[in-house]
């Protein structure tokens, strides 16, 4: 990427809105913006909002706008940045964007603004990726975690681990330089304890890998059951909206319906599925097959059984489907007299979305399945980070083994350097261009 280029992109979502923003970044961004603005910008004060009009090549007014100038290095990218705030219509945004291209800017690539912030040293790699997490956060807890990451909480912890390892390495290299100093048992025990402490610190990140994934992506949760057990009613209750059609007619839901809901700060990707039963209807049969597929891949299953009716063959099939799976069994319609034989269920929660009975017990059961999740935890963001941390642990453990076997203090140093290199790749201090490009390709254009 040529960072001397000036890039331009729409930074707000397309659609009808009160305000839309076009952002430019690069050495010539102010001069380019001045070409299409009816007031001087090169001599304009920094960080002051300027009112005026965007004009096309024929001198016609395209829109009245506010322009904000942020000169380097005091900007998001540490380059000259201009933001043009116009009306939020799709057509006006696209026309102004086109004018910036005609004036000398080029289209920004996905995530290129944040990529420049990283390359120019404003953010490290964990902070840069946290920008995407802030944008995509689905619950208040997920947002708090992302904001902590953006503020450098993870970076500081990783750097603290690296500092401790560097201290051990410096001690070892001193011993290599002065071989007359004996490596006695006390020194060996001290070095081993310090390395072991950093292994434990890294493992804390790895222990929270699943929680981090849930906060970012949501826990895939399938609602399954035979027709008319209250699956769609439960989805609507959790989503707090009439997301799914609810009727007394069996087979109303023919396809899977997805909705993100927040359960005590944890995002769940809820999938309401077609009722599982025998059917000759070809459309319903497709829906039933999809329901079974959803159940097979879901991380959590909410299996519903009508507590006011006797257990049926369809119910028994559902019990077979959830055997050995992470599932919560719900006996619905708890506001009605219970008829179902509960001996079939090892554990269950009786619930009524009509009266709210059993709701708190149900939410407690979900929290228990998800596990402890809070905004102050140190999280592994994705499999790439987890792999780097696992390999760092392996190198640190190899260093301990080498130290214990007294194979050679210089070999311990080799293992420690390997661990440091992996931790540096995590924060972006040592990372290949291909990895950088892959990470920022997941961002939206304009961020």
Secondary structure, DSSP 8 states (H G I E B T S, - for coil): --TTS-EEEE-S-SSS-S-EEEEEESTTHHHHHHHHBSS--TTS-TT-EEEEEEE-TTS-EEEEEEEEEE-TTSSSSSS-EEEEEE---HHHHHHHHHHHHHTT-EE--BTHHHHHHHHTTSS-HHHHHHHHHHHH--SHHHHHHHHHHHTTHHHHHHHHHHHHHHHHHHHHHHHHHTTTS---HHHHHHHHHHHHHHHHHHHHHHHTHHHHHHHHH-EEEEEE-STTSSHHHHHHHHHTS--S---SSTT---S-EEEEEEETTEEEEEEE----S----HHHHHHHHHHHHHHHH-SEEEEEEETTS---HHHHHHHHHTTTS-EEEEEE-TTS---S-GGG-SS-EE--TTT-TTHHHHHHHHHHHH----TTS----SHHHHHHHHHHHHHHHHHHHHHHHTS-HHHHHHHHHHHHHHHHHHHTSS--HHHHHHHHTTS-BT-
